[in-house]
Amino acid sequence: MVRKSLLLLFLGSLLVADTVLQKVESLMDEETYRSHSKLISLLFEDEASFMKSSSVDMVKVATTLEENGLLDLSLPSAREVELSFEYSGENPLFFMKLMMDTLRNMGLTFMLTKSARLDKEGFVWTVAFESKSVPDPVLLAKRLEKYSATVTDLQRLDAARWRYRIDMSRADIAAKPIYAGESIRIVRPIRPVWMEVSRIKRLIIRELPGSHWYADVVVYDKMLHILSMKQSDTRTRYLSLKLPADAAYVKIGDRFTLENLRSGVKLTAKGEK
């Protein structure tokens, strides 16, 4: 009986090792993996430490490769890079916003949506852009952690095509909360400002001297469904928003350019829910 248990344990460890090394190989080109096989075997000798429950911790694998100069993200020349993000939750709009914010914070400002598919398996969003390198998956995972989102799987389909699976079960939007009786100044925003307004009944927005604001304000519920919009092609000096009971977020921007908010606007919250 003892021999049988030891044999099962040994076979199980071999299976884990094979799985980890297969995952390592999947993040590398064949030549690099082959030429550094001895170093790779040494780095991943403790295969159990690269497991998370019953799955390989792909972020830890990628981090180890990167720290040892084995994660090649460069391309021979500029070409189309394609990133796909899988999500199995119930709020694809929230997912897309969080991913857009993350990618923009990494400097990816010229992305095009190549496809957005929702089916019974979940939601897959694919973006494409021209680049001489692939975005660092380790950095992307760290940026997502700031939103309490987690990369649960990572695939290198080829040198310029990567696929991620994201767990958003604990994620939240990076929106600043505002409370009844509070006033906040927003000056020189570089992108539209998101405010969390679930605790208030009314939000007043005043243009500050030196700005020339053309309102572009959207009110959302917690699932990011649009509840109302205020857009103006004429100058807006004052705007009072009566917020629906299910309002969760307000996005504040300018109809034409955020440069019009060079001196900013003042937000005042009224009425506690």
KOLDO-695621 format. One record per residue: residue number from 1; z negated, x negated, y negated of N, C-alpha, C, CB in turn. Coordinates in steps of 0.1 Angstrom, whole numbers, plus 5000, padded with zeros to 4 digits. Glycine has a CB too. Layout:
N
<node NUM <Z X Y> <Z X Y> <Z X Y> <Z X Y>>,
...
***
This chain:
273
<node 1 <5000 4992 5012> <5000 5000 5000> <5000 4991 4987> <4988 5009 5000>>,
<node 2 <4992 4981 4988> <4991 4971 4976> <5004 4964 4974> <4980 4961 4978>>,
<node 3 <5010 4960 4986> <5023 4954 4985> <5034 4963 4979> <5028 4949 4999>>,
<node 4 <5033 4976 4983> <5043 4985 4978> <5041 4987 4963> <5042 4999 4985>>,
<node 5 <5029 4988 4958> <5026 4989 4944> <5031 4977 4936> <5011 4992 4941>>,
<node 6 <5028 4965 4941> <5033 4953 4934> <5048 4953 4934> <5027 4941 4941>>,
<node 7 <5055 4957 4944> <5069 4957 4945> <5075 4966 4934> <5074 4961 4959>>,
<node 8 <5069 4978 4933> <5074 4988 4923> <5071 4983 4909> <5066 5001 4925>>,
<node 9 <5060 4976 4907> <5057 4970 4894> <5067 4959 4890> <5043 4965 4893>>,
<node 10 <5070 4951 4900> <5080 4940 4898> <5094 4946 4895> <5081 4931 4911>>,
<node 11 <5098 4956 4903> <5111 4962 4901> <5112 4968 4887> <5115 4971 4912>>,
<node 12 <5101 4975 4883> <5100 4982 4870> <5102 4972 4859> <5087 4989 4869>>,
<node 13 <5095 4960 4860> <5096 4950 4850> <5110 4944 4849> <5086 4939 4852>>,
<node 14 <5117 4943 4860> <5130 4938 4860> <5140 4948 4853> <5135 4936 4874>>,
<node 15 <5137 4961 4855> <5145 4971 4849> <5144 4971 4834> <5142 4985 4855>>,
<node 16 <5131 4970 4830> <5128 4969 4815> <5135 4957 4809> <5113 4969 4812>>,
<node 17 <5134 4946 4816> <5140 4933 4810> <5155 4935 4809> <5137 4921 4820>>,
<node 18 <5161 4941 4819> <5175 4942 4819> <5179 4952 4807> <5180 4948 4832>>,
<node 19 <5171 4962 4805> <5174 4972 4795> <5173 4965 4781> <5165 4984 4796>>,
<node 20 <5163 4958 4779> <5161 4951 4766> <5172 4941 4763> <5147 4943 4766>>,
<node 21 <5176 4933 4773> <5186 4923 4771> <5200 4930 4769> <5187 4914 4783>>,
<node 22 <5202 4941 4776> <5214 4949 4773> <5215 4954 4759> <5215 4961 4783>>,
<node 23 <5203 4958 4754> <5203 4963 4740> <5205 4951 4730> <5189 4970 4737>>,
<node 24 <5199 4940 4734> <5201 4928 4725> <5216 4925 4725> <5193 4916 4731>>,
<node 25 <5222 4925 4736> <5237 4921 4737> <5245 4931 4729> <5241 4921 4752>>,
<node 26 <5241 4944 4729> <5249 4954 4722> <5249 4952 4707> <5243 4968 4725>>,
<node 27 <5240 4944 4701> <5240 4942 4687> <5247 4929 4683> <5225 4941 4682>>,
<node 28 <5253 4922 4693> <5260 4909 4691> <5274 4909 4696> <5251 4898 4697>>,
<node 29 <5282 4900 4691> <5295 4899 4697> <5294 4890 4709> <5305 4892 4687>>,
<node 30 <5303 4892 4718> <5302 4886 4732> <5301 4870 4731> <5314 4889 4740>>,
<node 31 <5308 4864 4722> <5308 4849 4722> <5294 4844 4717> <5319 4844 4712>>,
<node 32 <5289 4850 4707> <5276 4846 4702> <5265 4848 4712> <5272 4854 4689>>,
<node 33 <5265 4859 4719> <5255 4862 4729> <5256 4852 4740> <5257 4876 4735>>,
<node 34 <5268 4849 4745> <5270 4839 4756> <5266 4825 4752> <5285 4839 4760>>,
<node 35 <5269 4821 4740> <5266 4807 4735> <5251 4805 4732> <5274 4803 4723>>,
<node 36 <5244 4816 4730> <5230 4814 4727> <5221 4821 4738> <5226 4820 4713>>,
<node 37 <5226 4822 4750> <5220 4830 4760> <5206 4824 4764> <5228 4830 4773>>,
<node 38 <5204 4811 4764> <5191 4805 4767> <5181 4808 4756> <5193 4790 4769>>,
<node 39 <5185 4807 4744> <5175 4810 4733> <5172 4825 4733> <5182 4807 4719>>,
<node 40 <5182 4834 4736> <5179 4848 4736> <5170 4851 4748> <5192 4856 4738>>,
<node 41 <5171 4845 4759> <5162 4848 4770> <5148 4844 4767> <5167 4840 4783>>,
<node 42 <5147 4833 4759> <5133 4828 4755> <5127 4838 4745> <5134 4814 4749>>,
<node 43 <5135 4842 4735> <5130 4851 4725> <5125 4864 4730> <5141 4853 4714>>,
<node 44 <5132 4869 4740> <5129 4882 4746> <5123 4882 4760> <5142 4891 4746>>,
<node 45 <5116 4870 4762> <5110 4868 4775> <5099 4879 4777> <5104 4854 4776>>,
<node 46 <5091 4882 4767> <5081 4892 4768> <5087 4906 4765> <5069 4890 4758>>,
<node 47 <5095 4911 4775> <5103 4923 4773> <5094 4935 4769> <5111 4926 4785>>,
<node 48 <5082 4936 4775> <5074 4948 4772> <5070 4949 4758> <5061 4947 4781>>,
<node 49 <5070 4938 4750> <5066 4939 4736> <5077 4945 4728> <5063 4925 4731>>,
<node 50 <5089 4946 4733> <5100 4952 4726> <5103 4967 4730> <5113 4944 4729>>,
<node 51 <5093 4972 4737> <5094 4986 4741> <5085 4995 4733> <5090 4988 4756>>,
<node 52 <5090 5007 4730> <5081 5017 4723> <5082 5029 4731> <5087 5020 4708>>,
<node 53 <5070 5032 4738> <5070 5042 4748> <5080 5038 4759> <5073 5057 4742>>,
<node 54 <5090 5047 4762> <5099 5044 4772> <5113 5039 4767> <5102 5056 4781>>,
<node 55 <5113 5036 4754> <5126 5032 4747> <5125 5018 4741> <5130 5042 4736>>,
<node 56 <5136 5012 4740> <5136 4999 4734> <5135 5000 4719> <5149 4991 4737>>,
<node 57 <5126 4992 4713> <5124 4992 4698> <5135 4985 4692> <5110 4987 4695>>,
<node 58 <5146 4992 4688> <5158 4985 4683> <5156 4978 4670> <5169 4995 4682>>,
<node 59 <5147 4983 4662> <5144 4977 4649> <5137 4963 4651> <5135 4986 4640>>,
<node 60 <5128 4963 4661> <5121 4950 4664> <5131 4940 4670> <5109 4952 4674>>,
<node 61 <5140 4945 4678> <5151 4937 4684> <5159 4931 4673> <5159 4945 4694>>,
<node 62 <5164 4940 4664> <5173 4935 4653> <5165 4925 4644> <5178 4947 4645>>,
<node 63 <5152 4928 4642> <5144 4919 4633> <5143 4905 4640> <5130 4925 4631>>,
<node 64 <5141 4904 4653> <5139 4892 4660> <5153 4884 4659> <5135 4894 4674>>,
<node 65 <5164 4891 4661> <5177 4884 4660> <5179 4879 4646> <5188 4894 4664>>,
<node 66 <5176 4887 4636> <5178 4883 4622> <5170 4871 4619> <5175 4895 4613>>,
<node 67 <5157 4871 4623> <5148 4860 4619> <5152 4847 4626> <5134 4863 4624>>,
<node 68 <5160 4848 4636> <5165 4836 4643> <5180 4833 4641> <5162 4837 4658>>,
<node 69 <5185 4839 4631> <5199 4836 4627> <5209 4841 4637> <5201 4822 4625>>,
<node 70 <5206 4851 4645> <5215 4856 4655> <5221 4870 4652> <5208 4856 4668>>,
<node 71 <5218 4876 4641> <5224 4889 4638> <5234 4887 4627> <5212 4898 4632>>,
<node 72 <5247 4886 4632> <5258 4884 4623> <5263 4897 4617> <5269 4876 4630>>,
<node 73 <5262 4898 4604> <5266 4910 4597> <5278 4908 4588> <5255 4916 4589>>,
<node 74 <5283 4896 4588> <5295 4893 4579> <5308 4897 4586> <5295 4878 4576>>,
<node 75 <5318 4899 4578> <5331 4902 4583> <5341 4892 4578> <5336 4916 4579>>,
<node 76 <5352 4889 4586> <5362 4879 4582> <5367 4881 4568> <5373 4878 4592>>,
<node 77 <5369 4894 4565> <5374 4897 4551> <5370 4912 4548> <5390 4896 4551>>,
<node 78 <5372 4916 4536> <5368 4929 4532> <5376 4940 4540> <5371 4932 4517>>,
<node 79 <5369 4949 4545> <5375 4960 4553> <5366 4972 4552> <5377 4956 4568>>,
<node 80 <5371 4983 4558> <5363 4995 4558> <5351 4994 4568> <5371 5008 4562>>,
<node 81 <5339 4996 4562> <5327 4996 4570> <5323 5011 4572> <5315 4988 4563>>,
<node 82 <5319 5014 4584> <5315 5028 4587> <5301 5029 4593> <5325 5034 4597>>,
<node 83 <5293 5037 4587> <5279 5039 4592> <5277 5054 4595> <5268 5035 4581>>,
<node 84 <5272 5056 4607> <5270 5070 4611> <5255 5072 4613> <5277 5074 4624>>,
<node 85 <5249 5084 4609> <5235 5086 4610> <5233 5100 4617> <5229 5087 4596>>,
<node 86 <5226 5099 4628> <5223 5111 4636> <5209 5116 4633> <5224 5108 4651>>,
<node 87 <5208 5130 4632> <5196 5136 4629> <5195 5149 4636> <5195 5139 4613>>,
<node 88 <5184 5152 4643> <5182 5164 4651> <5173 5174 4646> <5178 5160 4665>>,
<node 89 <5170 5173 4633> <5161 5183 4626> <5168 5195 4621> <5153 5176 4615>>,
<node 90 <5161 5203 4613> <5166 5216 4608> <5170 5216 4594> <5156 5226 4611>>,
<node 91 <5170 5204 4587> <5173 5204 4573> <5183 5193 4570> <5160 5202 4565>>,
<node 92 <5196 5195 4573> <5206 5184 4570> <5207 5181 4555> <5219 5188 4576>>,
<node 93 <5205 5190 4546> <5206 5187 4532> <5196 5177 4528> <5205 5200 4524>>,
<node 94 <5184 5179 4533> <5172 5170 4530> <5176 5156 4536> <5159 5175 4536>>,
<node 95 <5181 5156 4548> <5185 5144 4555> <5195 5136 4547> <5190 5147 4569>>,
<node 96 <5206 5143 4542> <5216 5136 4535> <5211 5130 4521> <5227 5146 4532>>,
<node 97 <5202 5138 4515> <5197 5133 4502> <5188 5120 4504> <5188 5144 4495>>,
<node 98 <5180 5121 4515> <5172 5109 4517> <5180 5097 4521> <5162 5112 4529>>,
<node 99 <5191 5099 4529> <5199 5088 4533> <5207 5083 4521> <5209 5092 4544>>,
<node 100 <5212 5092 4512> <5219 5087 4500> <5210 5079 4491> <5224 5099 4493>>,
<node 101 <5198 5084 4489> <5188 5076 4481> <5186 5062 4487> <5175 5084 4480>>,
<node 102 <5184 5062 4500> <5181 5049 4507> <5193 5039 4505> <5179 5051 4522>>,
<node 103 <5205 5044 4508> <5217 5036 4507> <5220 5031 4492> <5229 5043 4512>>,
<node 104 <5218 5040 4483> <5219 5036 4469> <5209 5026 4465> <5218 5048 4460>>,
<node 105 <5197 5027 4470> <5187 5017 4466> <5190 5003 4473> <5173 5021 4471>>,
<node 106 <5199 5003 4482> <5204 4991 4488> <5216 4986 4481> <5206 4992 4503>>,
<node 107 <5221 4993 4471> <5232 4988 4463> <5245 4994 4467> <5233 4974 4464>>,
<node 108 <5245 5004 4476> <5258 5010 4481> <5260 5022 4472> <5257 5014 4496>>,
<node 109 <5268 5021 4462> <5270 5031 4452> <5284 5037 4453> <5269 5026 4438>>,
<node 110 <5293 5031 4461> <5307 5036 4462> <5310 5040 4477> <5317 5026 4457>>,
<node 111 <5302 5050 4481> <5304 5055 4495> <5313 5068 4495> <5291 5058 4502>>,
<node 112 <5320 5070 4506> <5327 5082 4508> <5322 5089 4521> <5343 5080 4508>>,
<node 113 <5320 5102 4521> <5317 5109 4533> <5329 5110 4542> <5311 5123 4530>>,
<node 114 <5329 5104 4553> <5340 5104 4562> <5340 5117 4571> <5341 5092 4571>>,
<node 115 <5328 5121 4575> <5326 5133 4583> <5311 5138 4582> <5331 5131 4597>>,
<node 116 <5309 5151 4583> <5296 5156 4584> <5297 5168 4594> <5291 5161 4570>>,
<node 117 <5291 5165 4606> <5292 5175 4617> <5279 5180 4621> <5299 5168 4629>>,
<node 118 <5278 5193 4622> <5266 5200 4627> <5269 5208 4640> <5260 5209 4616>>,
<node 119 <5262 5205 4651> <5264 5213 4663> <5251 5214 4670> <5274 5206 4672>>,
<node 120 <5251 5219 4682> <5238 5221 4689> <5230 5209 4692> <5241 5229 4702>>,
<node 121 <5237 5197 4692> <5231 5184 4694> <5224 5179 4682> <5241 5174 4699>>,
<node 122 <5227 5184 4670> <5222 5180 4658> <5232 5177 4647> <5214 5167 4660>>,
<node 123 <5229 5169 4637> <5237 5166 4626> <5241 5152 4626> <5230 5171 4613>>,
<node 124 <5254 5149 4624> <5259 5135 4622> <5266 5133 4609> <5268 5131 4635>>,
<node 125 <5262 5124 4601> <5268 5122 4588> <5274 5107 4588> <5258 5123 4576>>,
<node 126 <5287 5106 4586> <5293 5093 4586> <5299 5090 4572> <5305 5093 4596>>,
<node 127 <5295 5078 4567> <5300 5073 4554> <5308 5061 4556> <5288 5070 4544>>,
<node 128 <5317 5058 4547> <5326 5046 4548> <5327 5040 4534> <5340 5050 4553>>,
<node 129 <5329 5027 4534> <5331 5019 4521> <5337 5006 4524> <5317 5018 4514>>,
<node 130 <5343 5000 4514> <5349 4986 4516> <5338 4976 4514> <5361 4984 4506>>,
<node 131 <5338 4966 4523> <5328 4955 4521> <5332 4943 4530> <5314 4960 4525>>,
<node 132 <5326 4932 4527> <5328 4920 4535> <5316 4918 4544> <5329 4907 4526>>,
<node 133 <5307 4927 4544> <5296 4926 4554> <5290 4940 4556> <5284 4917 4548>>,
<node 134 <5282 4941 4567> <5276 4953 4571> <5262 4953 4565> <5275 4955 4587>>,
<node 135 <5257 4965 4560> <5243 4965 4554> <5233 4961 4565> <5240 4979 4549>>,
<node 136 <5223 4954 4560> <5213 4949 4569> <5205 4961 4575> <5203 4940 4561>>,
<node 137 <5206 4962 4589> <5199 4973 4595> <5183 4972 4594> <5203 4975 4609>>,
<node 138 <5178 4960 4594> <5164 4958 4592> <5159 4962 4579> <5160 4943 4595>>,
<node 139 <5166 4959 4568> <5163 4963 4555> <5164 4978 4554> <5172 4956 4544>>,
<node 140 <5174 4984 4559> <5176 4999 4559> <5164 5006 4566> <5189 5003 4566>>,
<node 141 <5160 5001 4577> <5148 5006 4584> <5136 5005 4575> <5146 4999 4597>>,
<node 142 <5134 4994 4569> <5122 4993 4560> <5123 5002 4548> <5121 4978 4555>>,
<node 143 <5134 5004 4542> <5136 5013 4531> <5133 5028 4536> <5150 5012 4525>>,
<node 144 <5137 5031 4548> <5135 5045 4553> <5120 5047 4555> <5143 5047 4566>>,
<node 145 <5113 5036 4559> <5098 5038 4562> <5091 5042 4549> <5093 5024 4567>>,
<node 146 <5096 5039 4537> <5090 5043 4525> <5090 5058 4523> <5097 5036 4513>>,
<node 147 <5100 5065 4530> <5100 5079 4530> <5094 5085 4542> <5115 5084 4529>>,
<node 148 <5087 5077 4550> <5081 5081 4563> <5092 5086 4573> <5071 5092 4561>>,
<node 149 <5103 5080 4572> <5114 5082 4582> <5115 5070 4591> <5128 5086 4575>>,
<node 150 <5120 5072 4603> <5120 5061 4613> <5134 5060 4620> <5109 5063 4623>>,
<node 151 <5139 5047 4621> <5151 5045 4629> <5146 5044 4644> <5158 5031 4625>>,
<node 152 <5151 5053 4652> <5147 5054 4666> <5157 5047 4675> <5144 5068 4670>>,
<node 153 <5170 5046 4670> <5180 5039 4678> <5190 5033 4669> <5186 5049 4688>>,
<node 154 <5196 5023 4674> <5206 5015 4666> <5217 5010 4675> <5200 5003 4658>>,
<node 155 <5230 5013 4671> <5241 5009 4680> <5251 5001 4671> <5247 5021 4687>>,
<node 156 <5256 4990 4676> <5268 4983 4670> <5280 4987 4678> <5266 4968 4670>>,
<node 157 <5288 4996 4673> <5300 5001 4680> <5311 4991 4680> <5305 5014 4673>>,
<node 158 <5312 4984 4668> <5320 4972 4667> <5315 4965 4654> <5336 4975 4666>>,
<node 159 <5322 4954 4650> <5317 4946 4639> <5315 4954 4626> <5326 4935 4636>>,
<node 160 <5323 4964 4624> <5322 4972 4611> <5318 4986 4613> <5336 4971 4605>>,
<node 161 <5314 4990 4625> <5309 5004 4628> <5296 5004 4635> <5320 5011 4636>>,
<node 162 <5286 5009 4628> <5272 5010 4633> <5267 5024 4633> <5263 5001 4625>>,
<node 163 <5259 5027 4642> <5254 5041 4644> <5238 5041 4645> <5260 5048 4657>>,
<node 164 <5232 5050 4637> <5217 5051 4637> <5213 5065 4641> <5212 5048 4622>>,
<node 165 <5201 5065 4648> <5194 5078 4650> <5181 5077 4642> <5192 5080 4665>>,
<node 166 <5179 5088 4634> <5168 5088 4624> <5158 5099 4628> <5173 5090 4610>>,
<node 167 <5145 5096 4628> <5135 5106 4630> <5129 5109 4616> <5123 5101 4639>>,
<node 168 <5131 5122 4612> <5127 5127 4599> <5115 5136 4600> <5138 5134 4592>>,
<node 169 <5108 5137 4611> <5097 5147 4613> <5086 5145 4603> <5092 5146 4627>>,
<node 170 <5084 5133 4598> <5073 5131 4588> <5078 5127 4574> <5063 5120 4593>>,
<node 171 <5091 5128 4572> <5097 5124 4559> <5095 5133 4548> <5112 5122 4561>>,
<node 172 <5095 5128 4536> <5094 5136 4524> <5103 5130 4513> <5079 5137 4519>>,
<node 173 <5106 5139 4503> <5115 5135 4492> <5107 5127 4482> <5122 5147 4485>>,
<node 174 <5113 5117 4476> <5107 5109 4466> <5108 5116 4452> <5113 5095 4465>>,
<node 175 <5099 5127 4451> <5099 5135 4439> <5085 5134 4433> <5103 5150 4442>>,
<node 176 <5085 5132 4420> <5072 5131 4413> <5066 5145 4411> <5073 5124 4400>>,
<node 177 <5053 5147 4416> <5047 5160 4414> <5043 5162 4399> <5035 5162 4423>>,
<node 178 <5043 5174 4395> <5038 5177 4381> <5029 5190 4382> <5050 5180 4371>>,
<node 179 <5018 5190 4375> <5008 5200 4376> <5007 5208 4364> <4994 5194 4380>>,
<node 180 <5001 5220 4365> <5000 5229 4353> <4992 5222 4342> <4993 5242 4358>>,
<node 181 <4997 5223 4330> <4990 5216 4319> <4994 5202 4316> <4976 5217 4320>>,
<node 182 <5002 5196 4325> <5006 5182 4324> <5019 5181 4317> <5007 5176 4338>>,
<node 183 <5020 5170 4309> <5033 5166 4302> <5037 5152 4307> <5031 5167 4287>>,
<node 184 <5050 5151 4309> <5056 5138 4313> <5068 5135 4305> <5059 5139 4329>>,
<node 185 <5070 5123 4301> <5082 5118 4294> <5091 5111 4304> <5078 5109 4282>>,
<node 186 <5104 5114 4303> <5114 5107 4312> <5123 5100 4302> <5122 5117 4321>>,
<node 187 <5124 5087 4303> <5132 5079 4293> <5142 5070 4301> <5123 5070 4285>>,
<node 188 <5154 5071 4296> <5165 5062 4302> <5166 5063 4317> <5163 5048 4298>>,
<node 189 <5167 5074 4323> <5168 5075 4338> <5182 5069 4342> <5167 5089 4343>>,
<node 190 <5182 5062 4353> <5195 5056 4358> <5202 5065 4368> <5192 5042 4364>>,
<node 191 <5195 5076 4373> <5200 5086 4381> <5192 5099 4379> <5200 5082 4396>>,
<node 192 <5197 5110 4383> <5190 5123 4381> <5176 5122 4386> <5197 5134 4388>>,
<node 193 <5167 5128 4379> <5152 5128 4382> <5148 5140 4390> <5144 5127 4369>>,
<node 194 <5141 5138 4401> <5136 5148 4409> <5121 5150 4407> <5138 5145 4424>>,
<node 195 <5117 5163 4404> <5103 5166 4402> <5099 5176 4413> <5101 5172 4388>>,
<node 196 <5087 5175 4418> <5081 5184 4427> <5073 5194 4420> <5072 5176 4438>>,
<node 197 <5077 5207 4420> <5072 5218 4412> <5066 5229 4419> <5083 5223 4403>>,
<node 198 <5062 5227 4432> <5057 5238 4440> <5044 5244 4435> <5055 5233 4454>>,
<node 199 <5037 5237 4426> <5024 5241 4421> <5024 5248 4408> <5014 5230 4421>>,
<node 200 <5036 5249 4402> <5036 5255 4388> <5046 5267 4387> <5041 5244 4378>>,
<node 201 <5044 5275 4377> <5052 5287 4375> <5064 5285 4365> <5044 5298 4370>>,
<node 202 <5062 5276 4356> <5072 5274 4345> <5073 5259 4342> <5069 5282 4333>>,
<node 203 <5085 5254 4339> <5088 5240 4335> <5096 5241 4322> <5095 5232 4346>>,
<node 204 <5090 5234 4312> <5097 5234 4299> <5102 5220 4297> <5087 5238 4287>>,
<node 205 <5115 5219 4293> <5121 5206 4290> <5126 5205 4276> <5133 5203 4300>>,
<node 206 <5121 5195 4269> <5125 5193 4255> <5132 5180 4253> <5112 5194 4246>>,
<node 207 <5143 5180 4246> <5150 5168 4242> <5142 5160 4232> <5164 5171 4236>>,
<node 208 <5140 5147 4234> <5133 5139 4225> <5142 5133 4214> <5126 5127 4232>>,
<node 209 <5137 5130 4202> <5146 5125 4191> <5153 5112 4196> <5137 5122 4179>>,
<node 210 <5166 5112 4193> <5174 5101 4197> <5183 5103 4209> <5166 5089 4200>>,
<node 211 <5179 5114 4217> <5187 5118 4228> <5198 5129 4224> <5178 5124 4240>>,
<node 212 <5207 5131 4232> <5217 5141 4229> <5221 5147 4243> <5230 5135 4222>>,
<node 213 <5212 5156 4247> <5212 5161 4261> <5221 5173 4263> <5198 5165 4265>>,
<node 214 <5228 5173 4274> <5236 5184 4279> <5230 5188 4292> <5252 5181 4279>>,
<node 215 <5223 5199 4293> <5215 5202 4305> <5223 5203 4318> <5208 5215 4302>>,
<node 216 <5218 5197 4328> <5223 5198 4341> <5210 5198 4350> <5233 5186 4346>>,
<node 217 <5205 5210 4353> <5192 5212 4359> <5194 5221 4371> <5181 5218 4349>>,
<node 218 <5189 5217 4383> <5190 5225 4395> <5176 5227 4401> <5199 5218 4405>>,
<node 219 <5173 5240 4405> <5161 5243 4411> <5163 5245 4426> <5154 5256 4405>>,
<node 220 <5155 5239 4435> <5157 5240 4449> <5144 5245 4456> <5160 5226 4455>>,
<node 221 <5146 5251 4468> <5134 5254 4476> <5131 5241 4485> <5136 5266 4485>>,
<node 222 <5121 5242 4494> <5117 5230 4502> <5128 5226 4512> <5104 5233 4509>>,
<node 223 <5137 5235 4515> <5148 5231 4524> <5160 5226 4516> <5152 5243 4533>>,
<node 224 <5159 5225 4503> <5170 5220 4494> <5181 5230 4493> <5175 5207 4499>>,
<node 225 <5178 5243 4495> <5187 5253 4491> <5186 5256 4476> <5185 5267 4499>>,
<node 226 <5198 5257 4470> <5198 5259 4455> <5193 5273 4452> <5212 5257 4449>>,
<node 227 <5183 5274 4443> <5178 5287 4438> <5183 5291 4425> <5162 5287 4438>>,
<node 228 <5186 5281 4416> <5192 5284 4403> <5197 5271 4397> <5181 5291 4394>>,
<node 229 <5206 5273 4387> <5212 5261 4380> <5213 5264 4366> <5226 5258 4386>>,
<node 230 <5211 5254 4357> <5213 5255 4343> <5222 5244 4339> <5199 5255 4335>>,
<node 231 <5234 5247 4335> <5244 5236 4331> <5249 5241 4317> <5255 5234 4341>>,
<node 232 <5250 5231 4308> <5255 5234 4295> <5265 5224 4290> <5243 5235 4285>>,
<node 233 <5276 5229 4284> <5286 5220 4277> <5283 5218 4263> <5300 5226 4279>>,
<node 234 <5272 5224 4258> <5267 5222 4244> <5253 5215 4245> <5267 5235 4236>>,
<node 235 <5250 5209 4234> <5237 5202 4233> <5225 5211 4236> <5235 5196 4219>>,
<node 236 <5216 5206 4244> <5204 5214 4248> <5192 5207 4242> <5203 5215 4264>>,
<node 237 <5185 5214 4233> <5173 5208 4227> <5160 5213 4234> <5172 5211 4212>>,
<node 238 <5161 5225 4241> <5149 5231 4247> <5154 5240 4258> <5141 5239 4236>>,
<node 239 <5147 5238 4269> <5150 5247 4281> <5137 5251 4288> <5159 5239 4291>>,
<node 240 <5135 5264 4290> <5123 5269 4296> <5127 5275 4310> <5115 5279 4287>>,
<node 241 <5122 5270 4321> <5126 5274 4334> <5115 5282 4340> <5130 5263 4343>>,
<node 242 <5117 5295 4343> <5107 5303 4350> <5111 5301 4365> <5108 5318 4347>>,
<node 243 <5101 5295 4372> <5104 5290 4386> <5101 5301 4396> <5096 5278 4389>>,
<node 244 <5110 5303 4405> <5108 5313 4416> <5096 5309 4424> <5121 5314 4425>>,
<node 245 <5090 5319 4431> <5078 5316 4439> <5081 5305 4450> <5074 5329 4446>>,
<node 246 <5093 5304 4455> <5096 5294 4466> <5102 5282 4460> <5105 5300 4476>>,
<node 247 <5102 5280 4447> <5107 5267 4441> <5099 5255 4446> <5107 5268 4426>>,
<node 248 <5105 5245 4450> <5098 5233 4454> <5102 5220 4446> <5101 5230 4469>>,
<node 249 <5115 5219 4442> <5120 5208 4435> <5129 5212 4423> <5127 5198 4444>>,
<node 250 <5128 5204 4413> <5138 5205 4402> <5145 5192 4399> <5131 5210 4388>>,
<node 251 <5158 5192 4399> <5165 5179 4396> <5171 5180 4382> <5177 5178 4406>>,
<node 252 <5168 5170 4374> <5171 5170 4360> <5181 5158 4357> <5159 5168 4351>>,
<node 253 <5193 5162 4352> <5203 5152 4348> <5210 5156 4336> <5213 5150 4360>>,
<node 254 <5221 5150 4333> <5229 5154 4322> <5243 5158 4326> <5230 5142 4312>>,
<node 255 <5249 5167 4320> <5262 5173 4324> <5273 5162 4324> <5266 5185 4315>>,
<node 256 <5272 5152 4315> <5283 5143 4313> <5278 5128 4317> <5287 5143 4299>>,
<node 257 <5268 5123 4311> <5263 5110 4314> <5248 5109 4311> <5271 5099 4306>>,
<node 258 <5241 5101 4319> <5227 5100 4317> <5224 5091 4305> <5220 5093 4329>>,
<node 259 <5234 5084 4299> <5232 5077 4287> <5228 5086 4275> <5245 5070 4283>>,
<node 260 <5231 5099 4277> <5227 5109 4266> <5211 5110 4266> <5233 5122 4269>>,
<node 261 <5205 5105 4276> <5190 5106 4277> <5183 5093 4273> <5185 5111 4291>>,
<node 262 <5190 5085 4264> <5185 5072 4261> <5171 5072 4255> <5194 5065 4252>>,
<node 263 <5167 5083 4248> <5154 5085 4243> <5145 5094 4252> <5154 5090 4228>>,
<node 264 <5152 5101 4261> <5145 5108 4271> <5143 5123 4267> <5132 5102 4273>>,
<node 265 <5135 5129 4277> <5131 5143 4275> <5116 5144 4279> <5140 5153 4284>>,
<node 266 <5110 5155 4274> <5096 5157 4277> <5095 5169 4286> <5088 5159 4264>>,
<node 267 <5088 5168 4297> <5085 5179 4306> <5071 5184 4304> <5088 5174 4321>>,
<node 268 <5070 5197 4303> <5056 5203 4302> <5055 5214 4313> <5054 5209 4288>>,
<node 269 <5045 5214 4321> <5043 5223 4332> <5033 5234 4327> <5038 5216 4345>>,
<node 270 <5037 5246 4331> <5028 5258 4327> <5025 5267 4339> <5035 5266 4316>>,
<node 271 <5013 5272 4339> <5010 5282 4349> <5008 5276 4363> <5020 5292 4350>>,
<node 272 <4996 5277 4368> <4993 5272 4382> <4995 5283 4392> <4978 5268 4383>>,
<node 273 <5002 5280 4403> <5005 5289 4414> <4992 5290 4423> <5017 5285 4422>>,
***
